[in-house]
């Protein structure tokens, strides 16, 4: 008949066996399996989707700036009919101003998206 100490040792061995992590699976063999593992491990598909969406979001914001915000600035500054053609001496600064305004608005939109995603705990 087992004693109380032997029962406790048997239970502790069972607990240790349950808590011991399973060994890691061996790395996949073959080019196709390695490629699938690479895609899965690094989330390449998700990264590609985010990159493509980022490009089109940038194009959308650029169109917003070029077609809506800059004409409003043209009304606010009546001496400038087209901000892209503004010259400072021999230097064309209008295109730079257009790109600077676009960058600031894109950065603001991305900041707001990240802030909302962080607040709603979206990863």
N, C-alpha and C positions, 0 to 999 in steps of 0.2 A: 504494500500500500504506500503510495507516494506521500511524503510529508508536506507540510505547509511550505517549507523552504523550496522544495522541488517544484511545487505548483507555481510559486511566485517566479522562480527562474524560468519555467516554461512560458509563463505569460510574458515576462520581459523579453524572452527570445522572439516570441510572436510579434510583440510590439516593435522590436528592432527590425524584424523582417519587413513589417508593413511600412516603417518609416524610411527604410533604405531606398533611395531613388533607383529607378530602373536604369540600366546602362544606356548610353546614347546609341541611337541606331548608327550603323556603319555608313560612311559617306556613300552617296550613290555612285554607281559605276556606269560608264558610258557617257558619251558626249550629250545625248539628249536628256538623260536623267540629271546630269550635272547642270545643264542649262535650265531645266525646270526648277531645280533646287536653288539656283542663283536668282531666278525670277521671284521665287517664293520668299527667299530669305531677305532680299533687299527691297521688296515691294516695287519692282521696276514698273509694273503696269500702273499702279497708283501714281507713281512719280510722273509717268508719261502723260496720264490724264490731267494731272495738276499742271504740268508744263503747257499742254495744249490749251487748257482753259485759261491759264495766265496770259498766253499770247492774245487770245481773243478778248479777254477782259481789258488788256492794254489797248487793243485796237478800238474797243468800244469807248473807253474813256478818252482816247485821243480824238475820236470823232466828236464826242461830247464837247471837248475843249475847243476844237477847231470850228465846229458848226454852231455851237450855242454860246459858249462863254466868251470867246474872242469877239464875236459880233456885238455882244453886250458891252464889252470894253470899248469897242469902236463907237458906240453911242455915248458912252460915258466920257470918252476923250474924242471930241468931234474933229480935232486936227488930224487924227489917224484914221484913215478909211480902212486900211488893211494892215494889221499889226505885223504881218510877215515881211512887209516892205519897209519897215522903219529903219532909217539909217542914222548913225551917230558919226558924223564926219564921213569918212570913207568906209566905215565899218557897218555892215548890215547886222543889226542886233535884233531885228524883229523875229527872225526864225529861231534865234536862241531864246528869246522871251517866250515864244510859243512853246518850245520844248521844255523850258523851265516850268511854265504853268502846267503843262501836261504832266510832267514828273511829279510836281507837288500834289496834284489831284489824284494821280495813280497811287502815290505813297499814302495819301489820306484814305483812299478807298481800301487799300490792302490793310492798313492799320485798323480800320473799322471792322473789316471782315475777321481779322485775327482776334480783335477784342470781343466781338460777338461770339465767335467760336470758343474762345476761352471761357467766357461767361456761361455758355450753355454746355460746356465740357465736351465739345465735339473734338475728336482727334483727327 
